Amino acid sequence: MPTETTLDALISEIDSTAYGPAERELIERAITLAEETGDEAAAYAVRMRLIQSASMTGDTDALLTAFAWCVGRNAADPATFPTEVDDHDLLWFHKWIADALASNPMFPRATIAESIEQMEIAYRQAGVGLSGVVQTRFWQAFEAGRIEEAARYLEELGRTPRDDYSHCEACVRSEEAQFRLATGDLEAGLAVVQEMLDQDMGCADEPERAMAHTLVPLLQVGRLDDAEQMHMRGYRLARRNVDNIDMVGQHLIFLSVTGNAQRALEMLERHIGWLAHDNLNAIAHLDALTAFAVTCTAADRAGLGHEHVRGAGAEPLRRFFGAHTGAWTVAELAQSSWRAAEELATRFDERNGTERRSEKVAAARTLAGQHWDLPIGTTHVVPAPPASADPAATTAFVDEVTGSGPLDEQVDTILGAEGGEAALAWLESELTPTTAPGRRAVLLRLLAQLLAGGGRFEEALTAVDAALDLSVTHAARSVTAPLAALSAQICDDLGRLDEAAGRLRLATREADLAGTESVGHRYRLGVTLVRSGHPDEAVDELTTVAEIEEARDTEPASRALTLLWLGYARRDAGEPGAAVAVWAEGRELARAGEDYAVAARVGKELGLLMMQFDDEDAVEALDDAVEDARKLTDQPDALADLLHARGRARCQFADEDGLEDLRAAAEHADPWTRADIEDSTARALSQLGRFDEAVRTGLAASDAYAAAEDVVGSGSALIVVAQALLSTDRHEEALAVLADAAPRVTEAPRLAVRVALMEGDAHEALGRHDAAAAARARVGG
């Protein structure tokens, strides 16, 4: 029947769609179609998928409703409505129900207990193991604050064999770690999480949940560097899913107690809307409200209490924070969050018959007063907005700045008629002690632009920062943002990238608070952080840009450029797999936007990274990049660069056609690049086992590097020659080449070490053990 075909197609599409809004829309369509046609079996199959989807995306209402519907049908007619449908298993879903019920105090304690009893009955009737049941009893006892009972179940769990319905190993270890940490056994809890990470355990929620719960304990045991790394990696994992608001809360608390109040406040604004995502998950609300309270309290103590919190006034959040006129300040939100958290904690405790939740909120109040000195990321000081400003003075300042067109025109006129020096002199003559603040800021900005255009960057920076101080003093956010961006560009021109990043943070923040466009500032911030060696911070900023651009359906070429830099950040942050995924997406977007220059660049980086991990797909990635580069008829250097890379890749995987790529790349190269290609050719010949040719080519590369005045490159090429000689047992010749290489690589410690070790190997092969030891001793020296 056509209807059956349509339902089958919808179900197939559901199964191939990632969890999220698009998948849920397909599920709703399939349920509607199944019910309209009276196909109850299909309706059951789709609702089984809805249970899974609701659990993964944080929709407790849908989870409980769909589960109850499916359990009822299964009990009434198990033949038509079986326990397992495709990969969806009603017995497995039982494990989620107690958690869902416990997440809201409106469900009585007896109802939670009954759900676990029903789970055990179902497991016994199905003849499966009870590990999952014991795990659920343990977790519910712990979450409710019945610690002794939880300890008994944890001990029982250790005696219960694992089975097909046990919780996944990552979840089991994470829950044990959280219990250990919460009950004061910090070292044991941290050890469990480290074991998870060492063994690469993971699932939909792990290891990011376990990592989030280690942050404060790591501070408490004095492992501050480990805490920073756990935060950087864990937040990147947690920030992707709106259902992870409780994990994000742990990161907020961590930042707040380590002196990173501004960073925490920005993170809070990024995620505050998540609070209203799951209406029934009150335990997540409680965790988030507690974290918000700590964050705003710390920010208030850091002098930011007057700042407005973007997003706090959204209508869906009114039920949490209450009615409010105007924008919420940090100080106001702190009080409201504490009040809401305490009230909700009391409701949980009344349901659970313990005081665990209220005690956790009280402990958070105490924690908010503690401090560990651990600045995260770039910390260069930028002007801080005043606690208060005269609104009339602010308006007058902004009006003076926005009405500055005639000043720009006057400078352009002088430039055209008399030149730059005359324009500079005029600007300086206008900067008198009585110049109005807004006009003064504009004159200083114009002065900075002219000075920077003439290469006088230090003077330019002094001028623009004076304008920036004026703008910040007058709380003129819409003026501050572009001035901070200009100051950042001048710092960049001076090579002071950390200072540039600090100013770009200010530009981004002020633009956000002014309600003006901030994505460009944030993109520049992310790129600057990559270039200045702060990849972890760059990942956060560029991920935010990528998310905004995707939501806005920004044109593909722009999104591709963002993903190019996000890929660099992921790679440099030690996440090569994530970098590959980002660059693969970026390449497709660049092609869709017909920006073949970006497509070629992304494809090159993708291929080079794959080569590092000996992935033969690198050649295919570089084939595509070469194809893109051939479309750039006005950029022959781009094609030569890609042929160079593809030639290296082909030879790495024993394809001698790579040598032809290298020859083609060298045809139109400049002298240094030609030397570099010859060096790559020598390495390729060694990989192909053609050692005599590798020696000749390597010597030629060394000479070419020397002619291009690259001494270290010349020595590096000689190391390639020596390695080829050693591979053919020509040890004496290798020693002579290494002796020539050694003085050329003294400025490159890694290469100098390699020379010493290779000399040691050569002497050892010749039976000269004392000489070998002496050569290797240079490494230690």
TILUMTOR-750044 format. One record per residue: x, y, z of N, C-alpha, C in turn. Coordinates in steps of 0.05 Angstrom, whole numbers, plus 5000, padded with zeros to 4 digits. Layout:
REM residues N
XYZXYZXYZ
...
***
This chain:
REM residues 781
501749765000500050005000501850255000
500850474987502450714987502950825015
500950795033501350895060503550745074
503650485071505750325084508450415074
508550455047511150545036511950815048
510050995051510651255062511551235091
510251065107511051025135513850905136
514250705120516950575119519050785113
518450955093520451155085520851355108
518751435121519051615144520751495166
520151245172521651105194524551085186
525051015161527850995152529251265154
527751485147528951745149529551825178
527651755196528051805224530651675234
531051425225533451275235536051385224
535851535202538351645191538751945197
536952045214537152335222538152365250
539952545255541052595281538852685300
539152625326537252715346537053025345
534653125346534253415346531553485333
531153745328528653845318527753715292
529553675274528853555248527853265252
529253125269528452845274525752835288
525253015307522753025322520353095303
520853265284518753335265518053085248
520052925240519452685226517952485243
518652465269517152285287514252365289
513752625293510952715296509452665270
510652705247509252645222508652355220
510552185228510051895225507851805244
507851905269505751835288502951925277
502852165267500252265256499352085233
501152015215500451855192499551575201
500951455220500251185230497551185243
496951395259494351405272492051465252
492651635232490551685212489751435196
491751265192491251015177490650775194
490550815220489950595239492050385241
494550455234496750265235498050275263
496950125282497850145310500750035313
501349825297504049715299506149925291
505550075270507450285261507550505282
505150575294505150785314506850705338
506750445345508350345367511350365360
512050275335514850285327515950575327
514250765319515151045319515451145348
513551085365513651175393516051055408
516850815400519250705412521650885405
521650985380523751165372523551435387
521051515392520651765407521751745435
521551515448522651485475525651535474
527051415455529951445452530551735446
529151865427529652135420529252325444
527052285458526452465481528552445503
529652205507531752165527534252315518
534952295493537452415483537352715481
534952825478534753115473533553265497
532953125518531953255542529053345540
527253155536524353215536523053015554
523053075580522052885600519052825596
517453025589514652985584514152785562
515452815539515052625517516052355524
518352345539519452085547517451925564
516352045585514451905602511851835588
510852015572508351965557508651735538
510751745522511151535501511751265514
513251265536513851015550511350885561
509651055574507150945585505350825564
505250965541503650865518504650595509
507350575505508550325494508350095515
508750155540508549945561505649835561
503750015559500949915559500349745535
501249815512500749655488502149385490
504649395499506249145502504948955521
503949055544502648885564500148755553
498648905537496048805526496448615503
498348655487498648485463501648475455
503248315469506148305464506848195436
505048055424505647955397505548185376
503548355379503348585360505348805368
505748835394507449045405509648925421
511648815407513848665421515648855438
517048725456518948875473521149015457
522048885436524148995419523049055391
523649295382522949375355525449485342
526449345323529049425310531149445333
532449675336534449705357533349825382
530749845385529549985408528249775426
529049785452528349575471526949695496
524549605500522949715522524249645549
525549415551526949345576529149545582
530649625562532749825566531550095574
529350165562528150425568527250445597
526550215609525750215637527750365655
530350355647532450475664532250775665
530950895646530751185645528451295661
526551125667523951225678524251325707
525651175723526051275751527451545752
529451575735530851835734528952055725
527351995705525452205695523452285717
522352085731520452145752521752295775
524152205782525652335804526452615798
526452695773527452955765525553185771
523153115780521153325787519753255813
519653435832518453375858515453325858
514153385836511253335835510653035834
512652875826512152585826512952475854
511052335867511552235895513752035896
514952005919517051815923516051525917
513451475925512351215920512151145890
511651345874511451305845514251225834
516351355844519051285835519650995843
519050925868519550655878518050455861
515550515855513850335839515050285811
516250505800517350475773519750275774
521250285796523550105798522549815802
520449785818519249525822518249405796
516949575780515949485754518249405736
520449555738522849485722523849215730
524049155756525048895765523248675756
520548715758518648515750519048455720
519248665704519648625675522248475669
524348535683526948405679526748115686
525548055709525347775718523547615699
521447735690519647585671521147535645
522847715637524347685612526747505615
527447435640529647265646532347395641
532547655645535147795641536247865668
538847945669540148005694539048255707
539848285732538748505749540748725755
542948725741544948935746543849215742
542249245721541149505715539149595737
537749405749535849475770537449565795
539549425802541149505825542449775821
543349825796544550085790542550305794
540050255785537950465787537250515816
537150295832536550335861538850495875
541350435867543550585878543350875872
542850935847542951215838540651375851
538251255852536051395863536351445893
537551255907538151295936540151525939
542151525923544251735925543052005918
541552025896540452285888538452395909
537152215923535152305943536552375969
539052305972540452365997540452146017
539651906009539751676028542451536024
544551656035547251576029547951296038
547151226062547750956072546450746054
543950796047542550606029544050586002
544850815992546350815966548950655969
550250685991552850535995552350235995
550050156007549449866007548949765978
547449925963546949835935549449845918
551250035923553750035908555349785914
555349705939556749455946555449215933
552749215933551348995920551948985890
552149225878552649245850555349115843
557249155861559849025857559848725856
557748615870557548325871555748215848
554348395834552348305814553648295787
553548065774554848035748553648235727
555248335710554348495688552848325668
550948445653549448305634548648495611
547048395593546348555569544748805576
543548805600541949035608543149195630
545749155635547249325653547449605641
547649805658548350075647551050055633
551450235615554050235600556250285621
558650175614560850195633561550485640
561350665620561950945626560051065646
557451005643555451105662555850995690
556450735691556950605717559250735732
561450775717563850895730563251195737
561851335720561251615726559551635751
557551475754555751495777557351415803
559051215801560751155824562551385831
563751515811565551745816563951975829
561552025820560052245832559352185861
558751935867558151855894560651895912
562951795902565451825918566052125923
565852285902566452565905564552705924
562052635922560052775939560252685968
561252455973561552356000564252406012
565852565998568452656010570852496003
570552275988572852105981573952215954
575152445954575852585930577952425913
579952325926582052185910580951945896
579151795910577951555898576151635874
574551845878572851935856574352035832
576452185837578152285815579552055801
580351855816581751625803579851475785
577251455792575351315775574951475749
574851735750574451895726576951875709
579351885721581751855705581851585691
580951375705580851115692579051115668
576751255670574951285648576351405624
577751625629579151765608581351605596
582851475613585151305603584151085585
581750975592580750755576578750845555
578651105551576951225530574051125532
572951115556570151035560568451275552
566151215540564351425533561651325524
559651505523557051455513555751725507
553151735505551851985498552452205518
552652145544553052345564555852345576
557452155568560152125581562352135560
564752235568565652285595565052565605
563552735589563353015597561853055624
560052875631558652905656560652845679
562052635677564052575698566152795700
567052895678569053105678568053355692
565553425687564453665700564453645730
564053405740563853375769566653355782
568753345766571453345778572653625782
571353835771572654095769573354205796
571354235814571854345840573554155857
573053885857574753705872577653725864
578253765838581053795830582254045842
580754255844581654495857582254445887
580454295899580654245927583054075935
583953905916586353745922588853875911
588654115900590954265892591854205863
590354065847591153995820589954205801
590854455802589654665787590054635757
592454555748592854525719591054305708
590754085723588953875713586053975712
585354145731582654255731582154425706
584154585699583854755675583554585650
585154375648584954205624582254065624
581353975647578753835648576554025640
576754275648574754475641574754515611
577154565599577254625571576154395554
576954155560575953935544573053865550
572353865575569653795583567553985573
568154245575566154435565565654405535
567754355520567354325491565454095485
565653885501563853655497560953715507
560753855529558153905541556554115527
557854315515556354545503554654475479
554954235469553554165444550654085448
549854025473547153905477545654075498
543354175491541754335509540954185535
540953925533540253765557542553755577
544753875570547153865588547354125606
545154255611545254505626546454455654
546054215666547154165692550254145690
551254025669554154015665555354295661
554054455644554954725640555054875667
553054815684553054945711555554885726
556654645725559154585739561454745728
561454795702563554955690563255245698
560855345701560355615710561455655738
560855455756561855475783564955475784
566155295768569055285766570255545759
569155675737570255935729569856145750
567556135764566956335783568756335807
569656105816571356085840574356095833
574956125807577856135800578556415789
576856605794577556885786576956945757
575156795745574456845717571556925714
570857135730568057215731566957315704
568557465690567657565664567157335644
568957145644568656915626566256755634
565756715660563456565670560956715662
560856975665558457125658557857105628
559857105611559357065583558256785577
559256585591558356315587555356295597
554756425619552056415629550156535608
550856765597549256885576548856705552
550956555546550756375523548756145527
548456065552546755825558544255885574
543756135582541556185601538856095590
538556105564536056015551535555725554
537655565559537355275562535655205587
535555385606534155335630531255255625
530055365605527155315599526755085579
528854945572528554745551526754515558
527154395581525654155590523954235614
521354275610519654385631519454205655
519753945652519353765674521953695689
524253755677526753675690527653875711
526253875733526754075754529454035768
530553795768533153755780535253895764
534953895737536854055720536454355725
533854435729533354715735534754795761
534554625781535854675807538854705804
540054515791542954525787543754785772
542254855751542855095735542455345752
540255365766539755605782541855645804
542755425815544955445836547455545823
548055445799550455535785550255825777
547855905767547456185760547856365784
546856275807547156435832550056465839
551556255839554456265845555856455825
555156425799556456585778555956885782
553456955787552757235790553857355816
553857185837555057275862558057335859
559457155845562357205840562757445822
561057475802561357705784560757965799
558757965817558158195833560558275850
561858075863564158135879566558235863
566558165837568758245819568158525807
566058655817565458925807563658935783
562358715776560658705753557658695760
556958755784554258735793552358915778
553359135767551559325752551159235723
552759045713552558955685549858835680
548858865656546358735648546958445639
545158265644545457985636543657935612
544957915589543357875565541857605566
539257625558537657385556536057325581
536757445603535357375629532457465629
531757665613529057755612527257615593
528157395580526557255561524057145574
521857155560519257075572519256785583
520456585570520456315582521856295609
523556495615525056485641523656625663
521356755657519956905678519056725700
518356475694517356295715519556215734
522056245726524356185744525156425760
525456655747526556895760524457085770
521957055760519857235769519657475751
517557645756517057875740519258085745
519858245724522058435727521658655707
522158895715522059125696524759195687
525159205660527759275649529659045649
532159105642534158895640535058805668
535658545670536658435696539558515699
540358605722543158645728544258385741
546858375741548158135753547358105782
547458325797546758315826543858225830
542058325814539258245816538857955809
540157865789539857585781540957395802
543157485815544257315837542157265858
540857485867538857455889536557275880
535557325855533257165845533956875842
536456815832537256535828537556395855
538656525875538856395901536056335912
534256525910531556485920530256255906
530356245879529056035864530355755870
532955755873534355505879533555395907
533455575926532855485953529955385955
528055515941525355425942525055155928
526355115906526154865891527554645907
529754705920531154505937529354405959
527854585971526054515993523954325983
522854375959520754195948521853915944
524353905933525553635930525953495957
526953635976527453516002524853426015
522753576012520153486023519153226010
519653205984518952955970520752725979
523352775981525252565986525552486015
524652666033524852606062527752636072
529352806059532052856067532553156065
535053246070535753526067537953566047
538453356030540753356012540753605993
538553665981538453885961538954155974
537654205997538154456011541054476020
542154256029544954256037546854316014
546154215990547754275967547654575960
545354695962545154975956546655135977
546455066002547955196023550955166018
551854926010554654886004555555055981
553755095962554455265939554855555948
553255645967553555925978556355955991
557155746005559755756018561955745997
561555585977563555555955563855825940
561655965937561856225923563656415936
564256385962566056555976568956465976
569456235964572156125962573556215936
576156195936577656285912580156125908
580556045884583155925874584156105852
586556175852587656355832588456195807
586756195787587256045763586156195739
587456405730586356545707586456365682
584156365668583856195644584156375619
586056295602586256435576587756695578
587356855557588657115555587657295577
589457435590588757595614589557885612
590257985589591158265587588858445595
589558645611587558825622586559015600
583859055599582659255582580959425600
580259665590578659845607576059725616
575359755642572959645653570759865653
568259795645566159995646565660085674
564760335678564260435705561760305717
561660305744559360195757556860345751
557060605745554760765738555660985720
553861085704554461305685552061475682
552561735677550361925673549161875646
546561785645545361735619545461965600
545062215611545062445593547862485581
549962445598552762475587553362255566
552262015571552661795552551361865525
548861965527547462035502548862255487
549762455502551162685489553762585475
555262405489557662295478557162145452
555161965453554561805429553561985406
551962185412551062365391553362515378
555362595394557662735383559262545365
559462295373560962095357559462035331
556961975333555361895309555062125290
555262365300555062605282557762705272
559662525272562462605265563162605236
561162565219561762545190563362775179
562663025187564263245176567263235183
567863125207570763095214572162905195
570862675189572062485171572462615143
570462775135570562905108572863105108
573163255131575263465132577963335130
578463105144580962965142581462865114
579362755101579762655074580462885055
579263115059579863345042582763435045
583763455070586463535075588463325064
587763075068589462855057589762885027
587562935013587662954984589063194974
588863414990590063664980592963704990
593463625015596063695027597663465037
596463225039597962985047597662925077
598862705084598462585111599562765133
601862885130602963045152601263285158
600063395137598263625142595763535157
594763295150592363195163592963135193
595363025198596162965226596363235241
597563435229597863685243595163815249
593263795230590663905235589263765258
589363495259588163345280589263415307
591963445309593263505334592463785343
592063975324591264245332588364255342
586764065334583964055343583663925370
585663785379585563645405586463835427
584664005435585264195456584064105483
584964215505583764135531580764175533
579664355517576864415519575164255499
576464085483574963935463572963755477
570463755467568363585479569163285477
568363125497569262845498568662685473
566162705462565562555438567162635414
567462905411569063005388571962915392
572962925417575662845423576162555416
574162385422574462095416574662055386
573062205371573162175341575862275330
576762495340579362605331581662405337
581562285361583662085369583461845351
581061765344580661525327581861585299
581261825288582361895262585361915263
586462035285589362055288590561775289
589361585303590461315305590461185277
588361225262588161095235590361215217
590761475218592861595201595661495210
596161495236598761405246599261115238
597260945242597560665235598060625205
596660795189597060775160599960855152
601261015168603961095163605960915177
605060695189606860515202607760595230
606560805241607260905268605360775288
605760515292603760365307603660425337
605960475349605960525378604360785384
604960995368603461245371600461205365
599961045345597160995338595660855361
597060665374595860515396595260705420
597160885425596661085447594161255441
593861335416591661505408588961355411
588861115399586260975399585560885427
587460815444586860735471585860975488
586861215481585761455495582861495487
582161445462579361465453577661245467
578861005469577460785482576860845511
578760955525578361035553575961225556
575861415538573661605538570961465534
570861285515568361145508567460975531
569360825543568760655566567760815589
569061035595568361205617565461305614
564661355589561961455584559961225580
560760975584559060745580557660745553
559160825533558060845506558760585491
557260385496557960115486558160105456
556260235442556260225413558660355401
559860535416562360675407564860515415
564660395439566960245450567660005432
565659865422566159625407567959675383
567359865365569159905342571860025350
571960185371574460285380576260065390
575059875405576659645416577559475393
575959445372576759285348579159425334
578959695332581259835319583759805336
583459835362585759795379586959515377
585259315374586159045370587759015344
586759145323588159115297590959235299
591259465313593859585316595659405334
594559295355596159095371597058865354
595358775336596058555317598358645299
598158885289600358995272602959005287
602859045313605259055329606158775338
604658575331605358295339604658235367
602958405380602158355408599458225408
599457965401596957825396595257785421
596557735444594957705469593457965476
594758185471593358445477591158485456
591558405432589458425411587058255420
587558015430585357845439583757975461
585158095480583858225502581958445492
582858605473581258815463578958715446
579358495432577158375417575058255435
575858155458573858065478572158305487
573458525491571958765499570058855476
571058845452569358925429566958745427
567358485430565158295428563158335450
564158365474562358395497560658655495
562058875488560659135486558659135463
559259015441557358995419554958835427
555458605441553158445450551358615468
552458755487550858905506549559145493
550759245472549559475458547359385438
547259125433545259025414546159065386
548759105381549859135354551158875346
551958855321553058615310555758545323
556058305333558558225347559957985334
558657865314559757615303562457665290
562757885276565357945264567557975284
566958115307568958145328569657865340
567657695344568157435356569757265337
569157285311570757135291573657215292
574157475292576957575294578257485320
576757485341577757395367578657105365
576956935353577656655350580156615334
580356755311582656735294585256825309
584957045323587257145338588156955360
586256825373586956625393588356385381
587656305357589056085344591956175338
592156415327594856505319596656555343
595456615366597056685390597556435408
596656205398597255955413595355905436
592855985433590755925453588455775440
589055525431586955385415584555315431
584855255457582455175472580455405473
581355645478579555875478578455925450
580155885430579255935403576955745395
577155495404574955305399572355415409
572255515433569755625444568655855427
570356045420569456275406568556205377
570156045363569555975336567155785334
566855615354564455445354561955615357
562055815374559856005377559256145350
561256235337560856365311559656165291
560655925290559555725271556655665277
555955655302553155605310551355835301
552256075306550656315298550356315268
552456265253552356275224550456065213
550555825225548755615216545855685222
545355795246542555875253541556095234
543356275226542556495208542456415179
543356175173543656085145545456275129
547656335142549756505129550756375104
551456535085552356425059554756225063
554756015047556555795052559555865054
560456045036563356105036564256235062
562556405074563256525100563456305122
561456125122561455915141563955735138
564755695113567055525107569555645119
569855915117572256045128572356015158
570056045171569856005200570755715207
569855525192570555245198573455185192
574655335173577555305168579055365194
578455595206579855665230578955505254
576455415255575655235277577154965275
577654885250579254635246582054675257
583354905251585954955262585954945293
583855065305583655075334583354795345
581554635333581154355342583754195339
585154225317587654085313589654165334
590054415339592054515357591254455386
588654415391587754345418587954045423
589153895404589553605408587053445402
585453545383582953395376582953355345
584753185336584953145306582453035293
581052855307578652745296576552955292
576253135312574353355309575253545287
577853595284578853765263578153655235
578453395232577853265206574853305200
573153265220570253295215569553585208
570753775221570254055216571154135188
573554045181574654115155573153975132
572153735137570553595116568053755110
566753855132564354015128565054285115
567254405123568054655112568654635082
569854415074570454385045567954375029
565854225039563354205024561954475023
562054635045560854895045562255085025
564855075025566355245007565755184978
565454924972564754854944561954934938
560154904957557354994953557255294947
558955444960559055734955560955814933
562055614919563855654896566255834904
567155804928569655944937571855734937
572955694913574855474909577555534923
578155784928580655844943580455734971
578155784984577855675011577555365010
576155264990575854974988578554834985
580254954969582954844965584554854990
584355075004585855105029584954905051
582254885053581254695073581954405065
581754345039582454075030585354005035
587054205032589954165037590354095067
589154255085589554205113588353935121
586153865109584953605115586753385107
587953405083589753195073592253175090
593453405097595953405113595453275140
593153335152592553215178592252915176
590852825156590552545151593152405147
595052535133597652425129599052375155
598752555174600052525200599252265214
596752175208595751935221595751695202
597351725180597751505161595051415149
593251595144590651535134590751575103
590351355089590551365059588451535046
586251605061584251785050585452065046
587852115056589152375052589452425022
590152225007590552254978587952354965
585752224972583152304960582452594968
582952674993582452945001584153144985
586653074980588453244965587753244935
586753014925585753014897583553224894
581753234913579553434912580653714913
582653754931583754014934585154104909
586653924896587953994870585854064849
583653924849581453984830580454264835
580154334861579154604867581254814859
583854754864585954944857586154994827
585554794811585654824782583655034772
581555084788579555284780580555564786
582755594801583855854807585955924787
585055994763586956044741588856274746
588056454764589756684769591556644794
591556394804593156334828594856084824
596856094806598455854801599955754825
600655934844602055844868600355654884
597655704884595855524900595955244888
595955224862596054954849598754824855
600954974853603554854859603754754888
602554904906602554834934601054574938
598754544925597154304927598454064914
599754104892601153884879603453784896
604853974909606953904928605853724950
603553804962602353654984601453374974
600153374951599153114941601452934933
603553044922605852874916607052744940
607252894962608252774987606352554996
603752604994601852405004601952154987
602052184961602151944944604651774950
606951914953609351764958609251634986
608051765005607751645032606351375031
604451355011602951105009603850944984
606450974978607750804958606750834930
605751064923604851124895606951304882
608451194863610651344851609651574833
607051584827605951814813606352074829
606752044855607252274871609752424862
611652284851614152424842613552614819
611552534802610852704780609452964790
607852924812606553164824608753354835
610853244847612953404858614453554836
614953414814616353544792614653774781
612053724778610253934768610154164787
610154114812609954334832612454514831
614754394824617254544825617554724800
615954684779616454824754616255134757
614255224773613855514774614355624802
615855474818616355544846618655744848
618555914869620756084876623055924887
625456034890627755874898627455724925
626355864945626055724971624055494968
621755544955619755334952620855104936
622455164915623654944899625454774917
626954904935628554744954626854574972
624654684981622854534998621654294983
620954334958619854114942622053894937
624453984932626653784929627053624955
626853764978627053625003624853425006
622353494999620153305000620653074981
621853134958622352924938624452724949
626452824963628452644975627052464996
625352585012623952425032622152205019
620852294997619052104982620751874970
622951944959624651724947625551534969
626151634993626851445014624551265022
622151385023619751225029619251015008
620051074983619650874962622050684960
624050704977626350524977628350594956
628250824944630150904924632251084937
634050954952635751104971637951254957
639151144935641251284921640251544910
637851534898636651784887635951974910
635051864932634452034955636952184964
639252054964641752184973642352414954
642252364928642952574908640952814911
638452744913636352954914636553114940
637152974962637353114987639753304988
641953224976644253404975643653644958
642153604936641353834920639454014935
637653904950635854064967637354224987
639354104999640954245019642354485007
643454444983644754664969642754884962
640354804954638355004946637455164970
637055024993636355175017638555375024
641055285022643255465029643255705011
642755664985642755884966640456074973
638255974985636056144993636456255021
638756215033639556315059637956195082
637155945078635755795099637655585110
639155665130641255485141639955235154
637955275170636655055184635454865164
634154965143633054795122635154635109
637454755104639754615092640654385110
640854435136641554215154639454005156
636954075155634753875156634853695132
635453805108635753635084638053445087
640253525099642553345103641753115122
639953165141639052945158637552735142
636052825122634652635104636752475089
638752605080640952465066642252255084
642852335108644152145127642351915133
639751965136637951735141637851545118
637951645094638051465070640651305070
642851425078645351285079645351065100
644251135123644050935145642350695137
640250755121638450535112639850335094
642050425082643650235065646350165077
646450195104648850125119651450275111
651050515101653450675093653950865117
654850745139655050895164657151115164
659451055152661651255152660751505136
659551455113658551685097656451835112
654751695126652651825142653852005163
655951905177657252065197658452325186
659552305162660652545150658452755144
656152655134653952835128652852955153
652652795174651552895200653453105212
655953065208657953265218657553525204
656753515179656253765164653553885173
651653715180648953805187648953945215
650553835233650453915261650654215265
652654355254652754645259650454805246
649154685227646954825213644354815229
644054635248641554605262641754675291
643754815299644054885327641755065337
640455215319638155375327635555225326
635654965320633254805320633654565338
633154585364633754375384632754095376
630454085365629353815358631053685337
631953835317633753725297636453655308
637453825326640053775338640053515353
637953465368637653215382637652975363
636253005341636152785321638852725310
640352945304643152895293644752735313
644652815339646252675359645452385361
642852325361641952045363642651885339
642552005315643351865291646351805291
647852005300650751955302651351725321
649851715343650151495362649551225350
647451215334646650965320648850875300
649951075286651951005266654450905279
655351035300657750945314657250665326
654850625337654250365349654350145328
653350195304653349995283656249935274
658050125278660850085271662449965294
661149915316662549805339663950005356
663450265352664850475368663050555391
663050395411661050445433661650695449
664150755453664851005468663951255452
664451245426663651465409660551495408
659251265408656251265408655251395434
656451315456655551425482656051725483
658351815472659052095473657052255456
656352145433654352285415651652305429
650752095441648152095455648152265480
650452295492650652465516650052755509
650452835484649853115476646953175479
645252965478642353015482641753105510
642952975529642553055557643753325563
645953395549647253645555645753885544
***
